Amino acid sequence: KQWYQRRVRGSRLIADMYGRLVEPKFMEDAFLVLLKQIPDLVLDNPNAPDDVGKFLARAIADDCLPPAYLKRLASFDLPKLSQKAVLHASSLLTMKLAMSKISNIWGVEGLDTEIKYYSNKLWFIIKEYLKSSELEEVKMSLRELDIPHFHHEVVYEAIVLAMEQRVDEFKTYAQRIIDLLQYLGKASIITTDQFEKGFKRVTDDLPELTLDIPSASSLYCTFCDMCVTQNFMSEETYDKVFPPTRGRKRFVSEGDGGKVKTTI
């Protein structure tokens, strides 16, 4: 199971590094080097062609590599085992419901628990939304999963994904996340208690999140500010979920009579 866990984390790490730490050209070069090393890798891992093919398919699904990359690989004189990996990736990407299946390409075994399984599914759904902005697609995916008791994870993963973006792009991604959460609230997909639980989890995890996102606290403060000023979060909810160690502001805009119309 440890091998599966490492592969799941490896795929997520590739997606997180792309565009932030690793430029597109370097990502393509790295996979080309990996493909060429498959004849050596099979000495220790006989399933190397299939495994590399899965990593390749997942990277394309995560938009870390362009779909045309597979065709460009045909121009290289790759060993037969490397070609097998490319063919495997191609077959994965062309199967029915490919994106949904590739999101869990390493299997449930690699996630240890049902909670981690659904966390991975939800992370992938939100990641896809940030690329496509398809609100209806998210709603349909959540209905298909049918886990209303776990929708606080949607809120949690969405906020953290926004904070993981480049600081100069944070507000753009934060707004898209707020649009998504508002939409899911109005569609009665996510309930008020699940919203509050998701925000509270982010608050509680800020010390740990700051280890990977040094500006997590200030970004989360900005995110909550945006939620309140856009009438998505009430001041009552703000009082429940916002870090008590930070100074509290009032977010009542002029002319509203001191009231905030809310979704949560």
N, C-alpha and C positions, 0 to 999 in steps of 0.2 A: 504493500500500500504506500510505503514511503516514496517509491519510484513514481507512482501516479500523482502523489501530492506535489512532488517536485516538478512534474511536467505541467500540471495545472498552474502552479505558481510561475513557471517559466513562461508560459503563454501570456499570462497577465502582465508579467514584467516586460515582455517584448512590446505589448500594446502601450504600457505606461511610458516606456522610454522613447517610443517613436515620436519624432517631431520635437521632443524636449531635450533629450540627450543624444539621440541618434538620428542623423539626417537620412532622408529617403535613399540616397545613393549608397550610403554605408550599409543600410539595412539589406539592400539587394546584394551588395558585395559579400556581406557576411553569410547570407544564405547560399550563395554560390560556393563559397569556401566550404561550408558545411556539407553541401551536396557532393563536392569532390572528395571529401574525406570518408564518405560512406563505406567504400571498400575496406578501409581500416577499422571503421567503427563496428562492422559486423563481426570482427574477431572477438569482441567483448559482448556485443549485443546483436544476435542474429536477426532481431526484428528492427534493426536500424532503418532500413528503407521505408517501412510502414510508419515508424515513429517520426522520422524526418518529414515524411509526406504529411502527417497530421499537423506538425508544427507549421509547415508551409501553408497548408489549407487554412489553419487558424489565423496565421498572420495576414493572409489575403482577406479573410472574412472580417478581420479587425481593421482593414484598410492600412495596414503597415506595409503592404506590398500591393502593387496594381495587378488586376487580373491578367493583364497582358504580359506579366512577368513570366508566366508559365510558357507562353509562346516564344518569348525571347530566349528562354533556356535552350530551346531547340537549336539555336545557332552555336551552342557550345558543344564541344566533343566530350560529353559526359560519359563516365563508365556505365555499364548496363545496370548495375545496382542503383546508381544515382538516377538513371532514367526511370527506374521502377518507382522511386520515391515521387518523382514528378507526376507520373501517371496516376499514382495513388491519390495525390493531392487533387488532381484534375477530376477524378471520379468522385471524390468527396464533395467537391464544389458544385458538381452537376447533378447530384442526387436530389430526389424530391425533398422539400423542406430543408434544404441544405443548411441555411443559416441557423435554424433552430437546433439541428443535430450537431453542428460543428461547435456550438456554444458549450456543449457537454462532451466534446470529442474524446476526452480521457476517461469518461465513464464515471458513474457514481462511486465506484470503489476508491477513486482518488480523492474523494472529498470527505471520507470518514462518516459523516453524519448527514441526515436529511436536511438539516439546517444549512450546512455548508453547500449542499447540492443546490438548494433554492437560492442561496446568496449568490452563487456563481451565475445562475440563470438570470436573476434580476440585474446583476451587474452588466451582463451582456446586453440585456434589453435596453437598459439606460444608455449604455455606450452606443448602441445602434441609433437610439433616438438623437443623441448629440450629433451624429453624422447626418441623419436624414430629416430630423424635425417632424417626423410622422407621429402625431399625437394619437391618431386612431389605431395605429399599429401597436402602440404601447398598451392601450386599453384592451385590445383584442388579446394580446399576449398574456396580460394579467388575468383576464377572464378565463383563458384556457388553462393557466396554471391552477386557478381556483384555490388560492391560499390567502383569503382575506385577513386571517389572524396574523399573517406575516407581512402585511403591507407596510408596517413600520420600517422594514428593511429597505423598501423602495425609497422612502424618504431619506433614510440614513445614507444609502449608497449614492443617491442622487446628489445630496449636499456634499459628500466627500469627493465625488468625482469632479464637481465644480471647483472645489478648493484645490484639487490636484493639478488644475490647468495652470498655465503660465500666469503670473500675477497681472501682467498687462492685459490679459484676456479674461480675467476672472469675472468681471461684471457682465461681459457678454454671455458667458456660459451660465452664470448665476441667473440671469434673466430667463434663459431658455429652460432652466430647471424650475424656476418659479412658474413659468407658463405651463410646464408639464404638470406640476403639482396642483395648480389651480384647476386645470382641465380635469384631472383625475378626481379632484374633490367635487367639482360641479357635476361630474358624471356618476357620482356616488360609488366610485370604485374604492377610494380610500376614505375611511371615516375619520372624524375629528380625533378620537382617542388614538388611532393609529398615527395620525399626523403628530400629535403631541408626544407620543412615545418615540417616534423617529427623531424628532428634534432633541428630546431629552437625552437620547443615546449619544447624539453628537456632542452635546454639552458634557456628558460624563466622560466621553472618550478623548476630550481635547488634550489632556496631558500626553496621552499616547500618540495621538495624531500629530502633535507638534514635533515629535521626533522625526517624522518623515516630511511634514509640511511645517517648517519653522514659523510661518505667518498664519497658522491655522486659526488661532484665537481672533486675530484682527479680521481675517477673511470671514469667519463665522459671524462676527459682530456686524460686518457690512451686509452679509446675507440676510440676517435677521432684520436689520434696518430696512432693507429693500422690501422684505415681506410685509412689514408693518406699514410703510409709506404707500405701498400699493394695495392696501386694504385686504391683504391675504391673511395676515396674522393679527389677532386682536391683542390689545395690551395685556389682557388677562392671561392669554396663552404665552405672551412674551415673558410675563413674570414667572410663569411656571418653568419655562425651558431655558431661559437665558442664564449664562454663568453668573452666580451671585457675587462673585469677586470683582466683576467689572461694573463700572459706574453705569447707572440706568438713565436712559434718556426718555423724553416723551416724544411721541411721534404723531401728535395730533396736528393735522394740517389746518391752516387758517380757513375759517368759514365753515367748518364741519360741526360746530357746536360742541366740540369736545368729545365727539364720538367717532369710533372707527368702524366702518362696515367691514365685516369679516367673512372669511371662508372657514377658518379654524380658530 
